[in-house]
Amino acid sequence: MPVSTPITKLVQAMMTGTGRVEPSKAPMIDCRTPVTSRS
């Protein structure tokens, strides 16, 4: 589950609130992870 690793990290960062401080990283990871993977 290598794809789950980056996603979990992003979710944790967003939960803690760091995601808001670094919004530039959120879209970057989002682009890397395809919507099909989430489905």
Residue pairs with C-beta under 8 A, 6 or more apart in sequence:
3 33
3 37
6 29
6 32
6 33
7 29
7 33
7 38
10 19
10 25
10 26
10 29
13 19
13 22
13 25
14 20
14 26
19 25
19 26
